[in-house]
Amino acid sequence: MLNEFWSTASTTYKALVFSAMSLIAVGIIMTIVGNATHNQVLATLSLPVIGLGLVLHIVGLVVRGQEMRRRIKK
């Protein structure tokens, strides 16, 4: 089921998923590096990056829900 959905998912959904995962990963790496080097500015700047990744994740869920509703109606 999951492979079937992914293979038929729209390019928009795939782009949102990969963008969200990338931003969250970059934010976590920034947090780790900032705290390891005692760079408070870097650690603080990582929070909006993680937040943007989470927002993109939610947008991806909305796009996926709309796609599923369209498929069910057909």
C-alpha positions in Angstrom: 0.0 0.0 0.0 2.7 2.5 0.9 4.8 1.7 -2.1 1.8 2.1 -4.3 0.9 5.5 -2.9 4.5 6.7 -3.2 4.8 5.6 -6.8 1.6 7.4 -7.6 2.1 10.4 -5.4 2.3 13.8 -7.0 5.6 15.6 -7.5 4.4 18.4 -5.1 3.9 15.9 -2.3 7.3 14.3 -2.8 9.0 17.7 -2.9 7.3 18.7 0.3 8.3 15.5 2.1 11.9 15.7 1.0 12.1 19.4 1.8 10.6 18.9 5.3 13.0 16.0 6.1 16.0 18.0 4.9 15.2 21.1 6.9 14.5 19.1 10.0 17.8 17.3 9.6 19.8 20.5 8.9 18.2 22.1 12.0 19.1 19.1 14.2 22.7 19.2 12.9 22.8 23.0 13.6 21.6 22.4 17.1 24.2 19.7 17.8 27.0 21.7 16.3 25.9 24.9 18.1 25.7 23.2 21.4 28.9 21.3 21.0 30.9 24.4 20.1 29.0 26.5 22.7 27.7 28.8 19.9 24.4 30.0 21.2 23.6 31.9 18.1 23.8 28.8 15.9 21.8 26.8 18.3 19.1 29.4 18.5 19.0 29.9 14.7 18.3 26.2 14.3 14.9 26.5 15.9 13.2 28.4 13.0 14.8 25.9 10.5 13.3 23.0 12.4 10.0 24.9 12.7 9.9 25.5 9.0 10.5 21.8 8.4 7.6 20.9 10.6 5.3 23.4 8.8 6.3 21.8 5.5 5.5 18.4 6.9 2.0 19.6 7.9 1.5 21.1 4.5 2.5 17.7 3.0 -0.1 16.0 5.1 -2.7 18.3 3.8 -1.7 17.8 0.2 -1.7 14.0 0.8 -5.2 14.2 2.3 -6.5 16.1 -0.6 -5.0 13.6 -3.0 -6.6 10.7 -1.2 -10.0 12.5 -1.1 -9.8 13.0 -4.9 -9.0 9.3 -5.4 -11.8 8.1 -3.2 -14.3 10.3 -5.1 -13.3 8.8 -8.5 
